[in-house]
Structures are given as C-alpha cells and as structure tokens.
Amino acid sequence: MRYSINLLTLVVSVVVGALVLLKAGNWSMFEFLEVWKQAENYQIGTGLGLLFVVIAQWSLTAAKGVFNLSGAAWDRMLLLHYMLGLVSPILAFMHSAKLGYGLLGALIALFLLNAMFGSAMGLANEAGTSSRRFAIKWSVVQMVPIHIALSSLVAAMLLVHIWNVIYFN
C-alpha cells in the first residue's frame, strides 16, 4: 500500500507541477479556482490546510528524533506521512494555481519538487528484492538529509510568506 501511495504522490506532484507551469503560460483550465481565490476565506482556508499539512509532516521528524518511535508505531507514522504527502500537492495547487513571482514562484516550485523527491525516495524505500535491499536502503539513507533540507527550506519560505501576508494585508 505504501508503494502505491508513493507512486500516486509522484504522479500527482508531476501533474500538479505541469498544471502550474501551464497556468504560468496563461493556459486557463481552472478558472473556477481563480474565482474562488478572490474570496479571502478560501485563501485563508487553503493556507491553513497547507500549514496543517506541513506541521503534520514535520511530526515524523519529531516522532523519530525525539520520541524514537519504532516498529508498528513508526510504520503508522510513516504511512500518515505518505498520505499527507499525497494530499499536499493538491492543496498547494488549490491555494496557488499559478506559479507566481519571486518568493511565491520559488515556494510553489520547491514545494512540488520536494513532494516529487520525497515520493521518489519512498518508492526506492519500498521497492527492491532482498538481494538489492541493502543498496536501495543505503541510497535512501543518503537521500533523507536532502529531503529534510528541502523541507526546511520550504518551511522557512512558508514562514516568510505567512509574515508577508499578515504584515501587508
């Protein structure tokens, strides 16, 4: 099941990324999102949803680093992390259906890149036969710090975005 979730997350992230790029080229398939985005409550709701997902995603780090989860509890936490990873690109697209400029463009691009990288890492973690398992696990161990660094950058940019929204609105 986790393999399927990671594969679906990768596909969803690539599709959402393509839609964002198409939207940057003034291709309008989702005009209803633009209408909805005019409502302040819609922006606040989708923004809070994204903030919740990012905070919940970071709970995986706390679960391993602080609480040292293992076994079935760790597996449940990892499954939740994968499922939230599947929802996050969709929420990001609903919140920001276009690429934007400057920080906003970099934020959505990095957010989607991190989702793609994380799902590819999850696929590598869940794949492989027993003879190749060690090599695959080793590569995943090498990829985790990159995923965490990208996630940290997304979180920092998200905080700057929240500050700008609160300060300038």
Secondary structure, DSSP 8 states (H G I E B T S, - for coil): -HHHHHHHHHHHHHHHHHHHHHHHTT--S-HHHHHHHTSHHHHHHHHHHHHHHHHHHHHHHHHHHTS---HHHHHHHHHHHHHHHHHHHHHHHHH--S--STHHHHHHHHHHHHHHHHHHHHHHHH---TTTHHHHHHHHHHHHHHHHHHHHHHHHHHHHHHHHHHHH-
